[in-house]
Amino acid sequence: MLHYHLPEKAEIERLIENRLGAFRSKKMQLETSAKIAESLSHAEIAQACDDAIKETILADRKTVTDAAQANASGETIRL
């Protein structure tokens, strides 16, 4: 059995920034996204980023919003 540790805040921020790439809004607060994702594994965070990008494309937007990222992470935030 393999045991993986959950990523730390800095790792989560780097993962989100790298995964979203050009889809990341300049207004997106990585700290907020990292806090929302703190209980998720690396794979779950990557999937949430992919889902947020997909939602962004389907909504004909150019960048992922904090709300889309939170929604893809299974969280609800109020703006």
C-alpha positions, -999 to +999 in steps of 0.1 A: +000+000+000+013+034-009+007+064+013+008+099-002+008+131+018-016+159+009+002+188-008+011+218+013-001+253+006+029+263-015+026+231-036-011+236-041-005+272-053+021+260-078-001+232-090-030+255-096-009+281-113+008+255-135-024+236-143-045+266-152-017+283-172-031+309-195-066+303-182-057+317-148-072+352-142-049+379-130-075+386-103-075+350-091-062+348-055-040+317-053-042+318-015-080+315-016-079+287-041-052+269-020-073+272+011-103+257-007-082+228-019-062+221+013-080+188+019-077+175-017-050+153-031-027+163-060-049+144-084-081+159-071-067+194-074-055+187-110-090+174-119-106+204-103-084+227-124-093+207-156-130+209-147-127+247-141-110+251-175-137+230-192-164+251-175-147+283-186-145+272-223-181+261-223-192+294-208-172+312-236-149+329-211-112+334-214-101+329-178-111+308-148-127+327-120-124+320-083-160+309-083-154+284-111-124+270-094-142+266-061-172+250-079-149+226-096-133+218-062-167+209-049-169+240-027-193+269-027-181+304-022-200+337-022-186+366-041 
